[in-house]
Amino acid sequence: MKASIIQMRIYYSLYDRLLDRRAMARAFEKVRRAQGAPGVDRQTIADFQSRLWEELDQLVTELRTRTYQPQPVRRVSIPKPDGGERHLGIPAVRDRVVQQLLLDILQPIFDPHFHPSSYGYRPGRSCQQAVAKATMFIRQYGRVHVVDMDLSKCFDRLDHDLILASIRRRVTDGSILNLIQMFLTSGVMVDGNWQATETGSPQGGVISPLISNVYLDAFDQEMKRRGHRLVRYADDILIVCRSQSAAHAALLAATTILEGDLKLTVNREKTHQTHAARGVKFLGVEISLTWTRIQSKKIAAFKDKVLQITRRNSPVNLEQVIADLNPVLRGFSNYFRMANCKGVFGELAGWIRRRLRAKQLSLWKKPGRLHRRLRQLGYRGEFVAMRMRSWRSSVSHLASWAIPNGWLSELGLFDLTSVPTGVLPQVT
């Protein structure tokens, strides 16, 4: 009975929590750590911080007197890996602070009651856990028939009335609901022109991930009520079934809920049924019955980043190149350590060392400097001249002697092969 009472609790009065200047300062600190570009007013985080207490006092005053009005978001378009563009909406710093404070208030109310297989944008949850849950369903529970669903522009198509209705089930404070509505309808600036936002929640807004989770939890719970197992990370959805017919039924049910009840659009071209024996692509990896591997497009994207950092025509010295490279190596390896990728990490580590050798040869410019380095290391005899900017030269014995693996390690190069692989977190 107690658990039921907690689950059904309704929050009537929350707005006063927005007027706590210390809580707002904590919210700003989270915004500062997240960094991010300026909004339409071009105020940077550093600008806001330079007069922090004046800014916070102004926000508290505007919220108390109900005169606060969020600014339109700044539209930024970034290319998608598979073509097309993704539109991001960047709120002004002051609006991000208010949204963060609102998130701090609402997240503890909604998050504990979300579907247990929802992993996106939730505290203490991760992509790795979502992959682990999908892997557990496939390998331990025999749910090998999988529906891989793709939603078209999910954030852009969230219905405002449904958003507010979903939030109102737990929070009835009219001032909080009005504030959320203002964020939803503040509009967007595109090439200096204001455009209304009649649907959607800007991807890039601090509060938008929680809004999308509240919105899509209705789908999660209805699928659970109908007996379907799923794993969801934001709008990436897998439905796992025991038979092909069950998967087909699940696809029909999911499409009806998403397009009918929630007014979203299922991408028919990308949504499909598959069998785990053929591999299930999810969150950058491919899950099969016995292995998990990194998707080839993710390896290609990683190599593109390495290529940019290790350009041979850049004058940056090798120490700085390695310093710039290491965060990319750590991020890639720590994320994909969940895959069975020991061999891939080894191949990439060798290729990266070759890139660095090619970079150093290019910095030396002339063979004489390479020969001098070899003699300093104790090598004797006559050394052949080579083309210092040639990619082929980087695999030569002379390059390996002059720039050994140990020297690269001494310069601080992160070793991909030191990362344990095939490591999935425990889930229930």
C-alpha positions as CSV (number, residue, x, y, z in Angstrom):
1,M,0.0,0.0,0.0
2,K,2.8,2.4,0.9
3,A,4.5,1.9,-2.5
4,S,1.2,2.5,-4.2
5,I,0.7,5.8,-2.4
6,I,4.2,7.0,-3.3
7,Q,3.5,6.0,-7.0
8,M,0.3,8.0,-7.1
9,R,1.5,11.1,-5.3
10,I,0.5,14.3,-7.0
11,Y,2.6,17.5,-6.6
12,Y,0.5,20.6,-6.2
13,S,3.0,23.3,-5.3
14,L,6.5,23.4,-6.6
15,Y,7.0,26.9,-8.0
16,D,8.5,28.3,-4.8
17,R,11.5,26.0,-5.2
18,L,12.5,28.0,-8.3
19,L,13.0,31.1,-6.1
20,D,15.9,29.7,-4.1
21,R,19.0,31.6,-5.2
22,R,21.3,28.9,-3.8
23,A,19.5,26.2,-5.8
24,M,19.8,28.4,-8.8
25,A,23.5,28.8,-8.2
26,R,23.8,25.0,-8.1
27,A,21.9,24.8,-11.4
28,F,24.3,27.3,-13.0
29,E,27.2,25.2,-11.9
30,K,25.8,22.3,-13.8
31,V,25.2,24.5,-16.9
32,R,28.8,25.7,-16.6
33,R,30.2,22.2,-16.5
34,A,28.2,21.2,-19.5
35,Q,29.6,24.2,-21.4
36,G,27.7,24.9,-24.6
37,A,27.5,27.8,-27.1
38,P,25.7,31.1,-26.5
39,G,22.0,31.5,-27.4
40,V,20.4,34.3,-29.5
41,D,21.6,37.0,-27.1
42,R,25.3,35.9,-27.7
43,Q,25.9,35.9,-23.9
44,T,28.6,33.2,-23.1
45,I,28.8,31.2,-19.9
46,A,31.8,33.2,-18.9
47,D,29.9,36.5,-19.5
48,F,27.1,35.2,-17.2
49,Q,29.5,34.0,-14.6
50,S,31.3,37.4,-14.5
51,R,28.2,38.9,-13.0
52,L,26.7,35.7,-11.5
53,W,24.8,37.0,-8.5
54,E,23.3,39.9,-10.4
55,E,22.1,37.6,-13.1
56,L,20.7,35.1,-10.6
57,D,19.0,37.9,-8.6
58,Q,17.4,39.1,-11.8
59,L,16.1,35.7,-12.7
60,V,14.7,35.1,-9.2
61,T,12.9,38.5,-9.4
62,E,11.5,37.8,-12.8
63,L,10.2,34.4,-11.7
64,R,8.7,35.8,-8.5
65,T,6.9,38.6,-10.3
66,R,5.9,36.2,-13.1
67,T,7.6,38.5,-15.6
68,Y,10.2,35.9,-16.8
69,Q,10.0,35.2,-20.5
70,P,12.4,32.7,-22.2
71,Q,14.1,33.9,-25.3
72,P,13.8,32.0,-28.6
73,V,16.3,29.3,-29.1
74,R,19.1,29.6,-31.7
75,R,18.9,27.1,-34.5
76,V,22.0,25.2,-35.3
77,S,22.1,22.4,-37.9
78,I,24.6,19.6,-37.7
79,P,25.1,16.8,-40.3
80,K,23.9,13.3,-39.5
81,P,26.3,10.4,-40.1
82,D,23.8,8.8,-42.5
83,G,23.0,12.0,-44.4
84,G,20.6,14.9,-43.8
85,E,20.7,17.3,-40.9
86,R,19.8,17.4,-37.3
87,H,18.4,20.7,-35.9
88,L,19.6,21.7,-32.5
89,G,18.0,24.5,-30.5
90,I,20.4,26.4,-28.2
91,P,18.7,28.3,-25.4
92,A,20.3,31.4,-23.9
93,V,22.5,30.8,-20.8
94,R,19.9,32.4,-18.5
95,D,17.2,30.1,-19.9
96,R,19.4,27.1,-19.5
97,V,19.9,27.9,-15.8
98,V,16.1,28.1,-15.3
99,Q,15.6,24.9,-17.2
100,Q,18.3,23.1,-15.2
101,L,16.7,24.2,-11.9
102,L,13.3,23.0,-13.2
103,L,15.0,19.7,-14.2
104,D,16.4,19.4,-10.7
105,I,12.9,19.7,-9.3
106,L,11.1,17.5,-11.8
107,Q,13.6,14.7,-12.4
108,P,13.2,13.1,-8.9
109,I,9.5,13.2,-9.3
110,F,9.3,11.4,-12.6
111,D,12.4,9.3,-13.0
112,P,11.8,6.6,-10.3
113,H,8.6,5.6,-12.0
114,F,9.9,5.3,-15.6
115,H,9.9,1.9,-17.3
116,P,12.9,-0.2,-16.0
117,S,14.2,-0.7,-19.6
118,S,14.4,3.0,-20.4
119,Y,18.0,4.1,-20.3
120,G,18.3,7.4,-22.1
121,Y,19.0,10.7,-20.3
122,R,18.5,9.2,-16.8
123,P,20.7,9.6,-13.8
124,G,22.9,6.5,-13.1
125,R,21.9,4.9,-16.5
126,S,24.0,4.6,-19.6
127,C,24.2,3.3,-23.2
128,Q,26.3,0.4,-21.9
129,Q,23.5,-0.7,-19.6
130,A,21.0,-0.5,-22.4
131,V,23.2,-2.7,-24.6
132,A,23.7,-5.1,-21.6
133,K,19.9,-5.4,-21.1
134,A,19.3,-6.1,-24.8
135,T,22.1,-8.6,-24.8
136,M,20.6,-10.3,-21.7
137,F,17.2,-10.5,-23.4
138,I,18.7,-12.1,-26.6
139,R,21.2,-14.5,-25.1
140,Q,19.7,-15.5,-21.7
141,Y,16.0,-15.2,-22.4
142,G,16.1,-16.4,-26.0
143,R,14.3,-13.3,-27.3
144,V,16.1,-13.5,-30.6
145,H,13.4,-12.0,-32.9
146,V,14.0,-8.3,-32.7
147,V,12.1,-5.2,-33.9
148,D,14.4,-2.3,-34.5
149,M,12.4,0.9,-34.5
150,D,13.4,4.3,-35.8
151,L,11.4,7.5,-35.2
152,S,11.6,10.4,-37.6
153,K,12.5,13.7,-35.9
154,C,11.1,12.6,-32.5
155,F,12.0,15.7,-30.6
156,D,10.6,17.9,-33.3
157,R,7.2,16.1,-33.3
158,L,6.3,15.9,-29.6
159,D,2.8,17.2,-29.2
160,H,2.6,20.1,-26.8
161,D,-0.8,19.2,-25.4
162,L,0.3,15.6,-24.8
163,I,3.5,16.9,-23.1
164,L,1.6,19.0,-20.7
165,A,-1.1,16.3,-20.1
166,S,1.7,13.8,-19.3
167,I,3.3,16.1,-16.8
168,R,0.0,17.2,-15.3
169,R,-0.6,13.6,-14.2
170,R,2.1,14.1,-11.5
171,V,2.5,17.9,-11.3
172,T,-0.6,20.1,-11.1
173,D,1.2,23.3,-10.2
174,G,-0.2,25.7,-12.8
175,S,2.9,28.0,-12.6
176,I,5.2,25.1,-13.4
177,L,3.1,24.0,-16.3
178,N,2.9,27.5,-17.6
179,L,6.7,27.8,-17.4
180,I,7.1,24.6,-19.4
181,Q,4.7,25.8,-22.0
182,M,6.6,29.0,-22.4
183,F,9.8,27.0,-23.1
184,L,7.9,24.9,-25.6
185,T,6.5,27.9,-27.5
186,S,9.3,30.4,-27.2
187,G,10.1,29.9,-30.9
188,V,13.3,29.6,-32.8
189,M,15.6,32.1,-34.6
190,V,16.5,30.9,-38.1
191,D,18.8,33.3,-40.1
192,G,17.7,36.2,-37.9
193,N,14.0,35.4,-38.3
194,W,11.7,34.2,-35.6
195,Q,9.7,31.1,-36.2
196,A,6.9,29.7,-34.0
197,T,7.3,26.3,-32.4
198,E,3.9,24.7,-32.5
199,T,5.2,21.2,-31.8
200,G,8.4,19.7,-30.4
201,S,10.8,20.4,-27.7
202,P,14.2,21.8,-28.9
203,Q,16.9,19.1,-29.0
204,G,19.6,21.0,-27.1
205,G,17.4,22.3,-24.4
206,V,18.3,21.2,-20.8
207,I,14.7,20.2,-20.0
208,S,14.0,18.5,-23.4
209,P,15.4,15.0,-22.5
210,L,13.2,14.7,-19.4
211,I,10.2,15.9,-21.5
212,S,10.9,13.2,-24.1
213,N,11.2,10.5,-21.4
214,V,7.9,11.6,-19.8
215,Y,6.3,11.6,-23.2
216,L,7.6,8.2,-24.4
217,D,7.0,6.5,-21.0
218,A,3.4,6.2,-22.1
219,F,4.6,4.0,-24.9
220,D,6.9,2.0,-22.6
221,Q,4.1,1.3,-20.1
222,E,1.5,0.4,-22.7
223,M,3.9,-2.0,-24.4
224,K,4.6,-3.5,-20.9
225,R,0.9,-3.8,-20.2
226,R,0.5,-5.7,-23.5
227,G,3.3,-8.1,-22.5
228,H,6.0,-6.9,-24.8
229,R,9.6,-6.6,-23.7
230,L,11.7,-3.7,-25.0
231,V,14.8,-1.7,-24.4
232,R,14.7,2.1,-25.2
233,Y,17.4,4.7,-25.2
234,A,15.7,8.0,-26.0
235,D,14.1,7.3,-29.4
236,D,16.3,4.2,-30.2
237,I,13.9,1.3,-29.5
238,L,14.4,-2.4,-29.6
239,I,11.5,-4.8,-29.0
240,V,12.6,-8.4,-28.3
241,C,10.4,-11.4,-28.9
242,R,10.5,-15.2,-29.0
243,S,9.0,-15.7,-32.4
244,Q,8.7,-14.0,-35.8
245,S,5.0,-13.7,-35.4
246,A,5.3,-12.2,-32.0
247,A,7.7,-9.6,-33.4
248,H,5.3,-8.8,-36.2
249,A,2.5,-8.3,-33.7
250,A,4.8,-6.1,-31.5
251,L,5.7,-4.0,-34.5
252,L,2.0,-3.4,-35.3
253,A,1.2,-2.6,-31.7
254,A,4.1,-0.2,-31.3
255,T,3.3,1.6,-34.5
256,T,-0.3,2.1,-33.5
257,I,0.7,3.5,-30.1
258,L,3.5,5.8,-31.4
259,E,1.6,7.1,-34.4
260,G,-1.9,7.0,-33.1
261,D,-1.8,7.8,-29.4
262,L,1.5,9.8,-29.4
263,K,1.3,11.5,-32.9
264,L,4.9,10.6,-33.8
265,T,6.2,9.2,-37.1
266,V,7.8,5.8,-37.5
267,N,10.4,5.8,-40.1
268,R,9.3,2.8,-42.3
269,E,12.6,2.7,-44.2
270,K,14.7,2.2,-41.2
271,T,12.3,0.2,-38.9
272,H,12.6,-3.5,-39.5
273,Q,12.4,-7.0,-38.0
274,T,15.6,-9.1,-37.7
275,H,17.0,-12.2,-36.1
276,A,19.8,-11.8,-33.6
277,A,21.9,-14.4,-35.6
278,R,22.2,-11.7,-38.3
279,G,23.2,-9.1,-35.8
280,V,21.1,-6.3,-34.1
281,K,22.5,-2.8,-34.5
282,F,22.0,-0.7,-31.3
283,L,23.8,2.3,-29.9
284,G,26.9,1.9,-32.0
285,V,27.4,-1.8,-31.6
286,E,26.0,-4.9,-33.3
287,I,24.7,-7.6,-31.0
288,S,24.6,-11.3,-32.1
289,L,24.0,-14.6,-30.4
290,T,27.6,-15.0,-29.3
291,W,29.4,-11.7,-29.9
292,T,29.1,-7.9,-29.8
293,R,31.1,-5.9,-32.2
294,I,31.6,-2.2,-33.0
295,Q,29.6,-1.0,-36.0
296,S,31.9,-0.2,-38.9
297,K,30.6,3.3,-39.3
298,K,31.6,4.1,-35.7
299,I,35.1,2.8,-36.4
300,A,35.2,5.0,-39.6
301,A,34.1,8.1,-37.7
302,F,36.7,7.4,-35.0
303,K,39.5,7.1,-37.6
304,D,38.3,10.4,-39.2
305,K,38.8,12.2,-35.9
306,V,42.3,10.6,-35.5
307,L,43.2,11.7,-39.1
308,Q,42.2,15.3,-38.4
309,I,44.3,15.4,-35.2
310,T,47.4,13.7,-36.8
311,R,47.5,15.7,-40.0
312,R,51.0,15.7,-41.4
313,N,50.8,19.3,-42.8
314,S,50.1,20.7,-39.3
315,P,53.1,22.3,-37.5
316,V,51.9,21.0,-34.0
317,N,54.6,19.0,-32.2
318,L,54.1,15.4,-31.3
319,E,53.6,16.0,-27.6
320,Q,50.6,18.3,-28.3
321,V,49.2,15.9,-31.0
322,I,49.2,13.1,-28.4
323,A,47.6,15.4,-25.8
324,D,44.8,16.2,-28.3
325,L,44.5,12.6,-29.3
326,N,44.2,11.0,-25.9
327,P,40.7,12.2,-24.9
328,V,39.4,10.8,-28.2
329,L,41.2,7.5,-27.6
330,R,39.9,7.3,-24.0
331,G,36.3,8.2,-24.9
332,F,36.2,5.7,-27.8
333,S,37.7,2.8,-25.8
334,N,35.8,3.4,-22.6
335,Y,32.5,3.4,-24.5
336,F,33.1,0.5,-26.8
337,R,34.9,-1.7,-24.2
338,M,31.4,-3.4,-24.0
339,A,32.1,-5.0,-27.4
340,N,34.3,-8.0,-28.2
341,C,36.9,-5.8,-29.8
342,K,40.3,-6.7,-28.5
343,G,41.6,-7.4,-32.0
344,V,40.0,-4.1,-33.3
345,F,41.7,-2.1,-30.5
346,G,45.0,-3.8,-31.4
347,E,44.7,-2.9,-35.1
348,L,43.7,0.7,-34.3
349,A,46.6,1.1,-31.8
350,G,49.1,0.0,-34.5
351,W,47.5,2.3,-37.0
352,I,47.6,5.2,-34.6
353,R,51.3,4.7,-33.9
354,R,52.0,4.6,-37.6
355,R,50.1,7.9,-38.0
356,L,52.2,9.4,-35.2
357,R,55.4,8.2,-36.9
358,A,54.3,9.7,-40.2
359,K,53.6,12.9,-38.3
360,Q,57.0,13.0,-36.7
361,L,58.8,12.2,-39.9
362,S,57.0,15.1,-41.5
363,L,58.0,17.4,-38.7
364,W,61.7,16.4,-39.1
365,K,61.3,17.3,-42.8
366,K,64.8,16.1,-43.9
367,P,66.3,12.6,-43.7
368,G,69.4,14.1,-41.9
369,R,67.4,14.8,-38.8
370,L,66.0,11.2,-38.8
371,H,69.6,9.9,-39.1
372,R,70.8,12.1,-36.3
373,R,68.0,10.7,-34.1
374,L,69.1,7.2,-34.9
375,R,72.7,7.8,-34.0
376,Q,71.6,9.4,-30.7
377,L,69.9,6.1,-30.0
378,G,73.0,4.1,-30.7
379,Y,72.4,2.9,-34.2
380,R,75.4,2.9,-36.5
381,G,76.1,2.5,-40.2
382,E,74.8,4.2,-43.3
383,F,71.1,5.0,-43.4
384,V,69.2,5.3,-46.7
385,A,67.4,8.5,-47.5
386,M,63.7,8.4,-47.6
387,R,60.8,10.7,-48.5
388,M,59.9,12.2,-45.1
389,R,56.3,13.1,-46.1
390,S,55.5,9.7,-47.6
391,W,53.0,7.4,-45.8
392,R,55.0,4.4,-46.9
393,S,58.0,5.7,-45.0
394,S,56.2,5.6,-41.7
395,V,56.2,1.7,-41.8
396,S,60.0,1.5,-42.5
397,H,62.5,0.0,-40.0
398,L,64.2,3.3,-39.6
399,A,60.9,5.0,-38.5
400,S,60.2,2.3,-36.0
401,W,63.8,2.4,-34.6
402,A,63.7,6.3,-34.4
403,I,60.1,6.4,-33.0
404,P,59.7,3.2,-31.0
405,N,56.5,2.3,-29.1
406,G,58.2,3.0,-25.8
407,W,59.0,6.6,-26.8
408,L,55.3,7.2,-27.7
409,S,54.3,5.8,-24.4
410,E,56.8,8.2,-22.6
411,L,55.1,11.0,-24.4
412,G,51.9,9.9,-22.8
413,L,50.1,8.1,-25.7
414,F,47.0,6.3,-24.3
415,D,47.2,2.6,-25.1
416,L,44.0,1.2,-26.5
417,T,45.1,-2.4,-25.9
418,S,45.3,-1.7,-22.1
419,V,41.5,-1.5,-22.0
420,P,39.6,-4.7,-21.0
421,T,37.0,-5.6,-23.7
422,G,33.8,-7.5,-23.7
423,V,32.9,-5.8,-20.4
424,L,29.1,-5.3,-19.9
425,P,27.6,-3.8,-16.7
426,Q,25.3,-5.9,-14.6
427,V,21.6,-5.3,-15.2
428,T,18.4,-6.9,-13.9
